[in-house]
Amino acid sequence: MEARSAAPAAAPSSGAALDPRRWLILAVICTAYLMVGLDLTVVNLAIPSAQEALGFSDADRQWIVTAYALPFGSLLLFCGRLSDLIGRKQTFLIGLTGFAVASAVGGAATNFGTLVTARAAQGAFAAMLAPAALALLATTFTDLKEKGKAFGIFSAVAASGTGLGLIIGGALTSALDWRWSMYVNLLFAGVAIVGSVVLLKKQPKTGARMDVPGVLLASGGMFGVVFGFSNAAEDSWSTPSTWGVLAVGAALLIGFAFWQTRATHPLLPPRIVLDRNRGGAYLTMLLVGTGMFGVMLFLVYYMQNDLGYSAIVSGVALLPMIVFTGVGANTSAVKLMPRYGPRPLITGGLLLSAVGMAWLTGIGTDSDYALDLLGPLIAIGAGMGLIFGAALRTGTAGVAMQDAGIASAMVSTGQQLGGAIGTALLNTIAATATTNWLSGQVQGKPSAEQLSLAAIEGYTTVFWWCTAIFVAGAVISFLMLRSGPLPAPAGAPAAKPSEQSGQQSEQSGQAEAARS
């Protein structure tokens, strides 16, 4: 099988020189990735203001989000392999520069068409930037202990970006103008571009090749799936533009999976996803992307529409979750991963997040933040930190140098596809639960209080579904992920006596990976 033909990338021996600027490089990578994470929510908060300024219809509002999601989700695998082909530094810089230019154009837009085009360009360049950033991280840090610290920092940034976006977006929209939700990216991009030019070294060719039929099948399939779910969130599951496009997308992805087993140089080598640990990490990111939509959208809806919080207050209310996400990610990647491996961290993180989601089902029309929201937010934040700290590192662990980009792209693909599924699935569930409550409880025109109660019924139903998604993810991750620490790369320094038991587990896991 092909899985036997590629060994994990070798780590340098203990005497190999480490890049003295590696921590500055990490700061550049995190700055760029934070920009992408922020953009997912910063712009969403600015849509009502942009609609008022540019005069587009309610039906057109979804395209501000969909225009970004379509190229981002469709091009991730292609761009991940592109970074392996032309070099991560080059791909990273192209993505940064293009994202900055698109942001400037979007901020200066005077009509709806220009804004949508700029959002589509942002999505395309984000697809270049995200996998290149993670691949650079995986290949810059070669010392196992330092790699754990680096992934802890990066995981905290990746997991906190969307939450921080709610705070920054609320502040910019309230204090300045909706255009600053686009212009703010220029600050992040400028810092990251200068740092990339100064710090990043040109990496040698990896020998990767482009699988053109695979690119067409994967990109077309992902486009169909993301478009179908996005359309379902706004229209209906019964329209041909939903189920028909979803069916075509699914057929193309099935064709892509079949082609990958036949291609001489596959876009996504089966060895990448058939490894139990990496496959489990990718599936985890898919489920997390689906379930976290319940917090990032419906909890914010509840705080603003039912508790009367402003945009910036609702963003600040999420700060405890963001803080505990960062703490959990660092603890997971630095302290716990080397000793216990990903299985207990990802499984435990999903269960902790499920507890937080179930806790949120107790909300009402007059819930108190400290009593009813703070605890669930802390639980979800800590759970997400454990998950991200383990999953991001596991998703790129043990791959050969020429596969680092495509492995990184799979992590982002799972999260992006999960977000598209969550948008459609949870919106449908909330709308159905709200309608059913009104049908069963109200005769005639509902009062404002009844409408609020109906909306809360929709929110709590979504939170129960998110609880179920996280519990299912915990069971799946426990069954898929191997026990013990990740396999040690070939050529890693010898373990200290106190670490030998962990290293023995790593070596047995590596032998199992080689046999698979």
N, C-alpha and C positions, 0 to 999 in steps of 0.2 A: 504494500500500500504506500501511497505518497507520504503518509504520516511518518514513515520510517526514514525518509530520505533527507529530512532537514533536521539538523541538531540545533539546540538553542544557541543563541549568540554567546560567544565566549566573553567572560568578564576578564579584566586584566588581573594579572597576578598582583600580590601585595606590593611588589616593587614598582608597579607601573605608575607613571606620573599622572596625577589628577589635575584637571584644568583649574588653575587658581581663581578663575573668574566664574566658576560654575554657580555660585550662589547669586551672583548678579544676573547670570543668564536665567536662573529660576525666577528672579523678580520680573524680568522682561516677559517670560512665558506667562506668568500669572497675570501681569497687567493686560496682556493681549486676550487671555481667556476670560478674564473678568469683564472686559468690554463686550464680548459676545454674550456672556451670561446676563449682563445688565440689559442689553438691548432687547432681550426677549420680553421683559416686563416694562421697561422704561417707556417704550413707544406705545404699549397697550394703554397705559394711563393717559397718554396724550391724545388718543384718537378722538374723544369728544371735542376737545379744543381745536384739533386740526379740521374736523368736520365742519365746525362753525366757521372757521377762517376760510376754508377752500370751497365750502358749499356742496359737498358730495352727499349722496343719499344714504339712508340707513342700510339699504341693500348693498351698497358699495363698501361699507365699513369692514366687512370680513376680509376684503382683499388686501387691506393694509397688513393683516396677519398672514393670510394665505400666500400672498406674493412672496413673503420671506420664507415661509415654511416649505414651499414646493421646491425651489432650487436647493435649499439647504439639505432637505431630506433626500432629494434625488441624486445629488452629486457627491455625497460623503464618501462612498466607496471608491468612486473614480478619483476623487482628490486625495484620498488616503494613499492609493497606489501611485498617483502622480508624485507625491512627496517622496516615495521610495525611488521613483524613476529619475526625476530631475534634481532632487536634493531637498532636504527639509528646510534649510535656510532660505533657498530661493522661493519655495512654496509659501513659507511663513511670511516673507517680505511682500510677495505679490498679494497674498491674502490681506495683510495689514493695510497696504497702500490702497488696494481696491476698496476695502471696507471704509477707509477714511474718505475717499473721494465720493463714494456712494452716499455716505452720511452727510457730506457737505451739500451734495445735490439735493438730497431729500429735505434738509433743513431750509434750503432756499427755494423749495418748490412753490410755484404759484398756481398750480392746478393739480387735480387728482391724478392725472396720467403720469406726470413727472414724479409724484410721490410714490406711486405704485411701482414704477420702473426702478426708482432708487431702492425701494425695499427689496425688489427681486435681485438687484445687484448685490445688496448687502447679504442676502441669503447665499448667493453663489460664492462670494468671497469668504463668508463665514465657513462654508463647507471646505474651503482650502485651509483656512486658519486653524480650525479646531483639531483635526487629526495631526497636522504638522506640529502643533504645540505639544500635544501629548507624546508624540514620537520623539521630539527634541528632548523632552524631559526624560523619557525612558533611556535614551542613548547618551545623554550628558552625564548622568550619575551612574557610575559603575560600581562604586563601593556599596556593599549591601546595607550597611548601617546608615550611610548618608542617603541612599536611595529611599529608605523608609522615611526619613525626615522630609526629604524633598516631596515625596508623594503625599505626606501628611499635609504640608502647606498647600500644595496644589489642590488636593481634595477639598480642603476647607474653602478655598476660593471658588472651585467649581460648584460645590454644593450651596454656597451662600449667594452666588451671583444674582439669581432670580429674585431672592428676597431683598437684597440690597437695591435691586432695580426698582422695587415698589417704593422704597424710601426716597431714593434719588429722583425717580420719576415724579412722585408727588410733590417734592420740594421744587423741582424745576418748573413743573406745570403751574404750581400755585404762585411762585415768586417771580418767575420770568415769563416764559412763553413756550408753547408746545414745540417750537422749532429747536429749542435747546435740548430736547430729548434726542435729537439727531446730532446737534453740534457737539454735545458732550463727548461723543466718540472721538472727536478730533484730538482732544487732550490725551486720552488713553493711547490712541494710535500713534500720535507724535512721539510720546515717551518710548513706546515699544519699538518704533521704527529706528530711532536713534540708537537705542540700546542694541537692537539686532545688528545694525551695520557695524557698530563698534565691537561687540562682544562675540557674536556667533562666527564660527569658522566654517568655511566651505567644506562640506563632508564629501568623502569619496563616493564614487558611483557604487551602488549596491548590486548591480547586475539584474535588477528587476525589469520586467518587460510588461507592456500594456496588452491586456486581453480585450480587444475591441468588441467582439461579440458579447463578451461578459459585461462590458461597460454599458452597451446598449440595452441588454436585458435587465441588468440591475437598476440602471437609472430610470428606464421606462416603467419597471415594476414598482419602484419606490415612488415615482411620480403618481402612478395610478392609486396606490394605497393612501398616500398622504392627501391627494386631492379628494379621493372618495370619502375619507373620514372627515376632512375639513368641510366638505359639502354637506355631509350628514348632520354636522353640528349646526348648520344654518338653515337647511331646507328639510329634507325628509329622507329616511332610509329607503322609501319606496320609489323614489325618482330614479330614472335610468342614469342620470348623471352621478348618482351615488352607487347603487349596486352594480350598474354596468361597468363603471370605471374601476370599482373595487375588484370585480371579477377579472377584468383584463389585467389589472396590476398583479393579482394573485397568480394568474396563469403565467405571466412573464417571470415572476420570481421563482415559480416552480421550474420553468424552463432554465432559468439562471442556475438553480441548484443542480439540475441535471448536467448542464454544460460544464460546470466547474469540475465534475468528475471525469470529463473527457478532454478538457482543454490541456494543451501542452504547457502553457504558462497561465494558469487561472488567475483571474482578478482577485478572488478570495480563495486561496488554497484550502481544501478541506481540512488540512492539518491544523489550521488556525482555530476553527470552530469545533472540531471534534475532540479536542482536548477538554476533559471534564471541567477543569478549573476555569479555563477561559470561556467555554460555552456557558457555564453557570454564571460567570460575571456579566456576559452580554445579556443573558435572559433577565438577570437581576436589574440591570439598567432599564430594560424594557418595562418591567413591572413597576419600578420606581417612577419612571417617567409618566406612566399611566396613573398611579395612585396619588402622586404629589400634586396633580392637577386639582384634587379636592381641596387642598390647603391654599394653593396660589390663586385660585379663582373663587371658589364658593365661600371660603372663610372670609375673604376680602369683601365679597358681595354682602355677606351677613353683617360684617362690621360697619360697612358704609350705609347699606340700605335699611338695616333693622336696628342697629345700635346708634346710628347717626354719626359715626366717625368720619372725619375728612380723609382725603386721599393720603395726606402725609401722616396723620395720626394712625391710620390703619397700617401704614408701612412701618412706623415706629413700633406699633404693637407686635410686629413680627420679630423685633430685635432679639428677644430671648431665644427664639428658635435659631436665628442666625448665629448667635454667640455659641450656643450649645452644639450646633453643627460643626463649627470650627474646632471646638474643644474635642468633640467626639472623633472628628477626622484625624486630628493630630495624635490623639491617644491610640486610635485604631492602627494607623500606619506606622507609628514610631515604636510604641510600647507593646502592642498586642499581636500584630501581624507576624513579627519574627518568631514569636514563641508559639502561637496557637494556629496560625494560618487563617485563611479567609472563611472557612466554614462556620465556626461559631460566631464570628463578627457579623457576617452578612445575615445569617439566620437570626441572631439575636437582635440586630438592628431592625430587621423587618418586623419581628415580633414586638419590639418596643414601639415602633411606628404604628403598628396595628393597635396597641393599647392607647396611644394618643388619639388615633382616629375614633376608636370606640368611645373614648372619654368625651369627644366633641359632640357625640349624639345627644348629650344632655342639655344642649343650648336651648334657650327660650327667648321670648320677646324682651325680657328685662335682665338678661344674664350679666353677671359682674365679671369684669376682665380678670381680676386677681383670683377669683374663686372658680370660674368656669373656663377660662381660656388660657391662662398662664401655664398651668400644669400640662395640658395637652401639647402646647407649643414646645415646652421644654422636652417632653418625651419624644415628640416627632423629630425635633432638632437633634437630640442625642442619637436617636436611631439612624437618621440620615447620615450623620457624621461617621458612625461605625460602618455603614454600608459603603459610602463613597471612599473612605480611607482604605477599605479592603478591595472593592470592586475595580477601581481605576488601576491599581497596581496589578491585580490579578489578570485583568484583561490584556495586558501587554507583557506579562511574565513569560519567559522561556521562548520567545519568538526569535528567529534569526534576524540579523540586521536588515536584510532586504524585505522583511515582512512587518517591520515596526510601524510603518505608516498605515497599512491596511488593518492591522490589529487595533491601532488607535481609532481608526475610522469606525470600526465595529462598535466600540464603546459609545461613541457619539450617535451612531445610527440607532442603537437600541433606545437611547434616551429620547431622540427626536421622534422615532416611530411611536414610542410609548406616549409621548405628549399628544400626538395626532389622534391616537386611539382614545386617550383619556378625554380629549376635547369633545369628541363625538359621543362616546359611550356615556360619560357622566352628564353631559348636557341633556341627552335623551332621557336618562334616568330621572334627573331632577325635574324636567318638564312634565314627565308622566306622573311622578309622585305629586307634584303641585296640582295638576289637573284633576287627578283622582280625589285628592283631599277636598277641593272645591266642589266637585260633583257630589260627594257624599255628605258634606257638612253645610253647604250653602244653598239656599233657595232664593232666586232673584239676584239682584246686584250685590256683590260682596262688599263689605265695609273695608276700611283701611286696615283694621285690626285682623280681619279674616284673611286679607291678602298677605299680610305679614306672616300669619300662622301657616298659610299654605306654602309660602316661600321657605319657611323654616322646615316644614315637612320635606320639601325637596332637598334642602341642604343635609338634613340628618340622614335621609335615605342614601344620599351620595356618600356620606361619611361611613355608613355601614358597608357599602359596596367597597370603599377604599380599604376598610378593615379586612374584608374578605380577600381582596387582592393581595394585601401584604401578608396575611396568614398563608394563603396559597403559595406566595413567593417564598416564604420561610420553609415550607415543606419541600418545595422543589429544590431550593438551594441546598438544604440539608442532604437531600438524596443525590444531587449532582456533584457537589464540591467534595474533593478529597479531604480527609482528615489530616491534620498536621500542617507544618509550615510549607511554603512554596518550595519546589525543588531548587537547590542551589545551582547557579550557572556553572558551567565547566570552567575550571581555572580559578574559582573563587578561593580566597585565602583560607587557610586551615582554621577550624573553629577552636576557640578557647575551651578548656576542659568543662567549664560551666555551661557551654553551649552545645556540647557534643550530642546530647540526646536529641535536641532539636535538629541538628545537622543530619543525624541518622534518619530522622523522619523525612527530611528534605531529600536525602539521597534515595530512599525507598520510593518516594513519590516520583522522583526523576526517572527511576528505572521503569516504573509503571507507565509513565508518559511515553518513554521510548518504545515500549512494547505496543502501545496503542497506535 
